[in-house]
Amino acid sequence: MSWRACTCPKYHGSIPSRPYPPNTPVDDLVACYNTALALSLDALAPLKTRTVSYNCPAPWFTAELRSMKAACRRLERLTRGTGLTVHLEAYKDHVRAYKEALTRTKAQYYSTIIHDQQHQPRKLFSTINRLLRPIAAPQPPGARDLCSDFLDFFQAKVNSIHLQLNAPAPPAPHTAHCDRGVVSYM
């Protein structure tokens, strides 16, 4: 809904009007008016709360990195909108700084985990195995059949090339020499 579609008579009835005694202090009148406006605004456009959840956030992704990423996106939109070289350079510099901060934070997180578990070999090796061998992603349905079909096609193609290479070569064309050059008879 746009603001132009909002008409005063439609919303005028939502603001209560009461007569006040003539000697009421101005501060009380303003407070009452603000309360009435807030109540009518809540009735016409109630506050909606939304929860924003990050899909499986990495444990090393900090609030600082999140704000740097948001700033990076703002600079990217600015660069695309203006097309100015100054904005492009600022965007490139910020991306470089973000990548460095990301690498530094990740390394610091994993170093801390390993350092904290250096006297507990079982937990240490479990952590290292989890880091070096992450859980494999599930295969999509039919992936095994697709791989088998590709293997069969590839083997058939290789076999056909081998048969073509082992086939007897066609006879060479008969050539006769004359004074002006080589003449070929086909």
N, C-alpha and C positions, 0 to 999 in steps of 0.2 A: 504494500500500500504506500502511495506517495503522499507527501505533505500537501500537495495540491488537492488531493481527494478529500482531505479533512476539512469539513465545513464547520463554522462556529456554531450554528444553531443545533447541529447534530450532537456536539459535545458540551454545549452550554449547560444543559440540564444536569450534567454530572458534577458540576461544581456547586456545592450547597451555598445558598445565600441566606444569611441570618442578619437580622438587625442587631446592631451593637449599641450599647449606651453611648451617648455623645462624649462622655469624659473618660473613655477607655484609653489607656496608654497606647502609643503607636507601636511599641515593641510587642505588646500583646496582640494587637491587630495583625501585625506582620507574621507572628508565629502562628496564629489561627489560620491566616490565609495560606501560609506555606503548608500547614498540615492538611488543609482542605485540598490544595493542589496535589500534594503527594498521594492522598487517598484516591482522588479521582484518576490520577495517572496510573496508580496500581490497579484500579478497576478497569481502565481502558486498555492498558498495555502492561500486563503483569510481568514481573521480572522472571525470566527463564534462566535456570541454571543448567549449565552443561558441564559434564565432566570430560576432560580430555585425558585419554590414556595413551601411553606410548606402547606400541606393540613390542613386548619382550625387550625392554631396554637393556643395553649392555651395562654391566655393573661398573665399568670404568667411565661411562658417559656422564660427565658432571654437568652441573648447572652452568658453569662457565662455558663449556663446549656447546651447550644448547643455545646460549645467548650468542656465541660466536657464529653458530650455524644460521641463526635467524638474521644476524647482521649480514652474513654472506648472501643470504637470499634477497635481502633488501637491496644490497649493492648490485646484485645480478639484475633485479627488476629495473633499477635505476639505469644501469648500463644499457639494457635493451630498450628502455624508453627514450633515452636521450641520444644514445649512440656516440657520446663524447669520449675522446681518448682519455681524458682525465678520469672519468668514471670507470673506464675499462682498466686502467692502471691501478686504481684504488681497489677494484674488484680482484684483480690478479694478486695484488699484495696481500689482501685479506684472505684469499683462498690459500696462499702459501703459508701464512701465519696460522690459519686454522688447521692445515694438514700437519704442520710441525707440532702444534699444541696437542692434536689428536694422537700423534705418534708418541710424544713425550708422556702424556697422561696414561696411555695404554701400557707403555713400558714401565712406568712407575707403579701402576696397579699390579701388574704381574710380578714385578720384582718384590713388592711388598708381600704378596701372597707367598712367594717362594721363600723369602727371608723369614716370615713368621712361622713357617713349617719346617725349617731346616733341622730341628731337633726331633722331629716326628717323621721318620722315614716312610711309614705307611701312608700317611696323609700327603707327604711330599710327592711320592711316586704316583699316587692316585691323582693328584692335581696336575702333575706333568703329563700323565697319560691323557687326562681330560683336555689339556691344552693342545697337545700334539696330535691326538686322534679324536677330533670332535665326532659327535653322533652323526652317523650318515643320514642323509635326507632320504625319505621314503621314495621308492621308485614309482613312477606313474603306472597305472594299469596298462598292461599290454607292452611294457617296455622290453620284457624278455623276448616276446614274439617278434617285436620290431627288430631287435638286435639279431635274432636268428635269421629273419628274412634278409637283413642287410648282409650277413655273413654268407648266406646261400647265394645271393646275387653276386657278391664279390668273388666267391670261389668259381662260379660259373663264368664270370667275365675273364678271370685269370686262365681258366681252362681253355676258353675259346681263343685267347691270345696265344697260348702254347700250341694249340692245334694249327693255327695259322702260321706260326713260326716253323713248325715241323713239316708242313705240307711241302711237296716237291715244288721247286721254283719253276715258273713257266719258262719255256725255251727262249733263249736270247734271240733277238731279231737278227736275220742274216744281213751282213753288211758287205758291200763290195767297194773296193777302192778304185777310184779313177783319178784322172789328173787334176780335176778341180776340187776334190775333197771327198769326204765320206758320204756315200749314198746308202740309205737304209731301205730295205724291202720288207714290208710287213704283210 
